Amino acid sequence: MPKVSVFDMTGKQLADTELSDAVFGITPNKEVMHAMVVNYLANQRQGTQSTLTRTEVSGGGKKPWRQKGTGHARQGSIRAPQWIHGGIALGPKPRDYRYALNKKVRRLAMKSALSSKVIDNNVIVLDALKFEEFKTKNVVNMLKALNIEGKALIVMPEVDSKVIKSTANIPGVKTTLVNTLNVYDILNYDKFIVVQDAVAKIEEVYA
């Protein structure tokens, strides 16, 4: 079983804890993690891009000149694609980019991402995360005490508005809950800071 240290918010090491082999101790599957990241990014796309076709551009109801005898190429409308201000041929239209991966792939990708953080020694377990007031400086001091540089993902077992709002305007730091945790965020952030109660919930769900 992989072992990691448990710290308090002042950076003091309290003890070591064992993580579940089934969740934090597997051999990461890079192909599955890549598939999950691509799926996540595709599902974030709004798909609202749109262009006007020749039937949707205003004007162009009258034939610009007669069919024969002018020396010009024949034209049926000034809103055809080859005209300035004409409609767009084969342009994008609103569409849904979402697609689903099966449950086994999603679970394997999550366990692979968590295990990769353990392998890289980027998992930090906190015994508790609680603030008495809404203050960004509290989070900044905690990160300094834990010697955390770069981007950090803080995983909480339940909603705590003081922690969420105190973290909101720190660049490169994000808070999330166990039930909204995703592979993209785990891999995108350098450090994985998780409250001890959240570890138990993650293991309960994915073990």
PyMOL commands that set and color helices and strands:
alter all, ss='L'
color gray80, all
select helices_A, chain A and resi 21-24+30-44+103-119+136-145+161-167+178-180+183-188+196-206
alter helices_A, ss='H'
color red, helices_A
select strands_A, chain A and resi 3-7+13-18+123-126+152-156+173-177+191-195
alter strands_A, ss='S'
color yellow, strands_A
deselect
rebuild
show_as cartoon
